[in-house]
Amino acid sequence: MEWKREAPDLCVNALNELDATIASHFTLPEVQNLGSTSGCGCDFPHVTLTRGEWVGYVDVEVNDPELEASDRFNREALVTLLKKSGESMVELYGVWLDNDMPLSKPVNYREEISVSQILEPTFCFKERGFYRVIL
């Protein structure tokens, strides 16, 4: 599923050579790059680890109907996509591409969640958080 600027939706792409080192974090044989409506993971609700604390999205008072609609769309589209996989469990790793942070850098956080937790308004992906999602 390619990302299209004129019709933003989730996108799924094969890993390129630069991204291939991320596969070392996964236990499953198939690893793909999954993006939100922004073409990357930025439109999935997320927090980053700063000075030992998770900060970001959850700290912002959201009173923006457009942002809330985008957030809801991305959560629902992700859950729908994961359920269509036909798998009983998938692995997700929330990582931001940065020249100063190699993709092989250790995982910050690990958690097993149910797919329905992604729909909860307070759920945020953690930077370099690795999730085993039970479908």
NORGI-V299011 format. One record per residue. RES is the residue in three letters. PHI is phi in degrees with one decimal (* if undefined). OMEGA is omega in whole degrees, -180 to 180 (NA if undefined). Layout:
{{RES,PHI,OMEGA} {RES,PHI,OMEGA}}
//
This chain:
{{MET,*,180} {GLU,-80.7,176} {TRP,-80.6,179} {LYS,-127.6,-179} {ARG,-58.3,-177} {GLU,-76.7,179} {ALA,-145.4,-176} {PRO,-58.9,178} {ASP,-156.9,174} {LEU,-64.4,176} {CYS,-134.8,179} {VAL,-133.6,-178} {ASN,-136.7,173} {ALA,-65.7,175} {LEU,-68.5,174} {ASN,-89.7,-177} {GLU,-57.3,-179} {LEU,-64.8,-177} {ASP,-84.3,-170} {ALA,-59.4,-179} {THR,-64.7,180} {ILE,-66.0,-178} {ALA,-59.3,-180} {SER,-63.5,-179} {HIS,-81.6,-172} {PHE,-95.5,176} {THR,-98.9,-179} {LEU,-88.0,-174} {PRO,-72.7,-177} {GLU,-100.0,178} {VAL,-128.3,180} {GLN,-131.4,177} {ASN,-93.0,-178} {LEU,-113.7,-180} {GLY,-119.1,178} {SER,-87.9,180} {THR,-65.8,177} {SER,-87.8,-178} {GLY,93.1,175} {CYS,-133.4,-179} {GLY,-86.2,-173} {CYS,-60.5,-179} {ASP,-88.5,169} {PHE,-84.0,179} {PRO,-61.1,-174} {HIS,-151.7,174} {VAL,-131.8,179} {THR,-119.0,179} {LEU,-86.7,-179} {THR,-129.8,-179} {ARG,50.2,176} {GLY,82.1,180} {GLU,-128.0,177} {TRP,-82.3,-179} {VAL,-131.2,176} {GLY,130.4,-171} {TYR,-49.1,-177} {VAL,-70.1,-179} {ASP,-86.7,-176} {VAL,-97.3,174} {GLU,-76.4,-175} {VAL,-94.8,174} {ASN,-131.1,-177} {ASP,-116.3,-178} {PRO,-56.2,180} {GLU,-67.9,178} {LEU,-65.4,178} {GLU,-63.0,178} {ALA,-66.5,178} {SER,-63.6,179} {ASP,-59.1,-180} {ARG,-62.3,179} {PHE,-59.7,-178} {ASN,-64.8,178} {ARG,-61.9,-177} {GLU,-65.3,180} {ALA,-65.6,178} {LEU,-64.2,180} {VAL,-61.6,178} {THR,-60.4,180} {LEU,-61.4,-179} {LEU,-64.4,179} {LYS,-65.4,179} {LYS,-70.3,-178} {SER,-64.8,-178} {GLY,79.0,180} {GLU,-88.9,176} {SER,-91.0,180} {MET,-152.9,173} {VAL,-128.7,177} {GLU,-114.6,177} {LEU,-124.4,178} {TYR,-132.9,-178} {GLY,-88.7,-178} {VAL,-134.4,178} {TRP,-102.4,179} {LEU,-73.5,-177} {ASP,-152.2,-180} {ASN,-60.3,-179} {ASP,-89.4,-178} {MET,-129.1,-180} {PRO,-62.0,-178} {LEU,-67.3,179} {SER,-84.3,180} {LYS,-57.9,-176} {PRO,-58.0,177} {VAL,-67.6,178} {ASN,-81.9,-166} {TYR,-155.6,177} {ARG,-128.8,179} {GLU,-155.8,171} {GLU,-103.4,-177} {ILE,-132.9,171} {SER,-88.0,-178} {VAL,-59.3,-179} {SER,-66.6,179} {GLN,-63.1,-180} {ILE,-62.3,-179} {LEU,-79.3,-179} {GLU,-67.4,-177} {PRO,-59.1,-179} {THR,-92.5,-179} {PHE,-74.0,175} {CYS,-135.8,172} {PHE,-72.7,179} {LYS,-93.6,178} {GLU,-54.2,-176} {ARG,53.7,174} {GLY,-93.1,-179} {PHE,-108.9,-175} {TYR,-119.6,167} {ARG,-97.1,-175} {VAL,-102.0,179} {ILE,-88.8,-179} {LEU,-99.3,NA}}
//
